[in-house]
Amino acid sequence: MSDLTEDVLGETVVEINYDELIPNNVDLMNDKQLKKALESWQPKYVDWWNEAGPVNTKDFEVYLRTAVGVDPKGWAKFGHVKMPDYRWGILLAPKEEGRTIPFGKHKGEPVWQEVPGEYRALLRRLIIIQGDTEPASVEQQRILSATAPSLYDMRNLFQVNVEEGRHLWAMVYLLVKYFGREGRQDAEGMLERRSADEDKPRILGAFNEATDDWLSFFMFTYFTDRDGKMQLASLAESGFDPLSRTCRFMLTEEAHHMFVGETGVGRVIQRTCEAMEEAGITNVNDIEAVRKLGVIDLPTLQKKINFHVSVTSDLFGAEVSTNGASAFIAGIKGRFNETKIDDDHQLNDDNYTVTRAVDGKLVDVEETAHNAINSRLLDDYHDDAAGGLGRWNKVIKRAGFDFKLTLPYKGFSRKIGTFSEDFITPDAQVVTEAEWNAKKDEWLCTDSDNAFIQSLMVPCKEKGKYAGWIAAPRVGINNQPEDFEYVKLF
Amino acid sequence: MIDFQTNPESYNHWKLKFDGSVATLSMDVNPDKTLVEGYKLKLNSYDLGVDIELYDAVQRLRFEHPEVKTVIFNSANEKVFCAGANINMLSVSSHAHKVNFCKFTNETRNSIEDASEFSKQRYLCAVKGVAAGGGYELALATDHIILSDDGSSAVSLPEVPLLAVLPGTGGLTRVVDKRKVRRDRADIFCSLEDGILGQKAVDWRLVDEVAPGSKFDAAVQHRALEMAKTSDRPDEEIGVKFTPLNRKITDDTITYDYVDVKIERNKSIATITVKSPNSDDLAGSTANLAGLTLDEALSAGADFWALAACRQLDDAILHLRANEKEMGTLILKTEGDSATVLAYDDFVNRNQSNWFMREISLYWRRTLKRIDLSSRTIFTYVDQGSCFVGMLAEFLFAADRAYMLEDQFDEDCRPAPSIVLTASNFGSFQMSNGITRLETRFLGEPESVDICKTKIGKKLTAEDCNKLGLVTDIYDSLDWNDELRIMVEERVSYSPDCLTGMEANLRFAGPETMETKIFGRLTAWQNWIFQRPNAVAEGGALKLYGTGVRAKYDMNRV
């Protein structure tokens, strides 16, 4: 493997300016306003990384992918790099000439290249909320490298971390480029809030929950990063073209995070099944016996799924929301796969069915399609998340066990939205508070479940080796051999 | 287009007569010369066109006739003094027009009071016949009302029983606040269709004196001369003729000698730029200006920059108010040489004992008030090449927000902008609330006014201004265009009604005065009543007036 600089220099793409520290295709060199903003922000960002990013890792040399351009050749350059030296870039999907606003009341008008003053506040809020999640997840995961089950996994964690960092750069680019002084202040605010900080917490609740074990990390990257994907996909439809282009490129990276999550959980399941087979255990619900094997039993995995899905569902906001409606009508935030949907993309006379719990039963209520935008995105999310579960269940089935992981019902254990006052089981039964509390421990991890998971979190730092609770991956990153040194630890 | 420029030769409704220190301004409304079609101005009733001429007359009396110490205000119609605003005109007008009309008529009545108080040009109202509604309000604007005691002349406010709208032009503020009529008597007065005659009108403080019909003219003449004695206006001075404005109007521009207006219809913005004189104008260079004499200033007359710029600005604002209602945001800018503006400002201030310089100062004060009272968003931009000095620096404080450029644009070699405060900013230009804009601005921190005072005459940079609290914010050249564009776009997206209300509520902090009460009550009550079905619905009193049919009211109190 050639060293990073040479590799990059060898394949210079016209739109990228390599004279700069920051890979970009936004003509940073000639944009004084942007340069000025980043000159002040970039050192603060590095300070933030060193202070709130992965703990005790600054000298690690990590086999990372760096995006230096947006074409297939440029967006995945591999090489060992120390994370504080990582080249976080500003990359937007190429401009589509003649693009028009795909939905809402401005549908068909040319997309905005500048922030329309009328929607400034709305756009700014959306970008800040999206941007805040990116550094938040890095902070949530900062202690994980100490207990990595392998160098391969540690590398994947860091890859996710640096890319979340780059996603912050992407949102900060929009703020400082298009929102003037307030935008620059907002950009600094991104570095001032901290996950789970009492005084200055991150904006969304789920991003103040610690990710303190690797199973949580895999679940997070599968379920919560998938919320990120849905949000980015909706914003990629935006009539504000720079936001759309930014999000389109971010989506290519977000896909990798979900890959880490899906294969991570899959490898845990695979290892559990292998261990049960080896030990001759046939009853998957014999938790004690399974745990004695040093692997995570399937019922506990189901509980983790239940938790992450419910917390993530809250990130979609209230199912029926005037903010959601405003953003859609304004042409700021569309639906998932907006342009592929076959309708008028304005929805002025349309309805959408939203489920509510009424008198102990779930009933379908018609809401205006505008007000139900969030509800629709949540439904799309549940459909999208089901795919990975199918593949996980195949692993279980292939091993000959009778157990099926399922997505909990969207109304299960919600703190926000139409179900926030209700008590609903994972299989969509409306129950009383007392009934729900009595069964809670069957659905969500107890302290002892968490303690068990924690007990497995013992690092494995040997090349090509894996902790006992997780299987090896089928293929290496960038097709590297099994014993590749993904992270040089000194 | 509604044109606010006129002159005595083209008046349709007023006659001016001069006799030494006394002038007579007679209302003689031509019923057919209406501003728009659809009504006739019977019985000396008025529309905006009548008031535009009145405003012109009041202005010219001040500037063109320094020798006039008393103005007699009377009617050329024997039977009726003035019947007030024309009801059919009100009933065919849009709400916006009614509001604009009321605002302008009040500003004009305030300018009559202003002429008396500050220019010492007294107004005497000689009421023969009936002064009803807005007609009585005209009388109320003067210093002294003489009512003919002839058994038929009367003053009245019949709006409540007849029209279901608020009486007068300024609501009832002048009745109770200026003339201090007892509230129960005022209550009765407001419910009498025929009004009050003779001595009772004096007893109730509604007029100052009565004179028998036969001795009325002599009494008026006597009173006029008595009032003239209280004036300090000069006896022999020659006035300054208001020559026609050199104004060009195109689709998107209005251009005067020292004022440019640029209209951006798609953005709902009008940018007003006031410019300092060019070097080839009189006293155009600071060198000449330094040795300027009062005689030279007087002979420059209406071309004297400090007057010319003010007249042009006044006309521009009135034009935008009446003819460009959708231009909801006015951006105030200046352009030119700060030293020249400073020299003019200083000259005007140094010579306040001269009637002409006093008039110029007072005119700026009224025009700046007109900005305060404009129901438009006002932003002031201080950028390169600007000359915000003295009277022009008031634009910073008259604005809802003011922004200043910190540095220079690459392609522009002019220095970064600065502003200069002068004595003008600390006492020449009181707002309607009776205190200066800086005092109003720093109501919670009066010491800031004193600190600013120590900076008189100094060039203040953006950073200085920001520190002193004189501007809303400062931006450098990298941010300037974007920040301002976004701010204006955001502003334009808000409800114009809501902005008008918000701005008016924020602009007039501090003491309440008769003027603030008039505009506040007019806005709150008259504009509310003008929207209500009891007045303006098909079966409302205003619509039914003259048909003999009585309105049926919705009896719910709101």
Boltz contact constraints between the chains, C-beta under 6 A:
constraints:
  - contact:
      token1: [A, 32]
      token2: [B, 478]
      max_distance: 6.0
  - contact:
      token1: [A, 33]
      token2: [B, 478]
      max_distance: 6.0
  - contact:
      token1: [A, 117]
      token2: [B, 486]
      max_distance: 6.0
  - contact:
      token1: [A, 117]
      token2: [B, 489]
      max_distance: 6.0
  - contact:
      token1: [A, 117]
      token2: [B, 490]
      max_distance: 6.0
  - contact:
      token1: [A, 118]
      token2: [B, 493]
      max_distance: 6.0
  - contact:
      token1: [A, 120]
      token2: [B, 486]
      max_distance: 6.0
  - contact:
      token1: [A, 120]
      token2: [B, 490]
      max_distance: 6.0
  - contact:
      token1: [A, 180]
      token2: [B, 479]
      max_distance: 6.0
  - contact:
      token1: [A, 180]
      token2: [B, 482]
      max_distance: 6.0
  - contact:
      token1: [A, 180]
      token2: [B, 483]
      max_distance: 6.0
  - contact:
      token1: [A, 181]
      token2: [B, 479]
      max_distance: 6.0
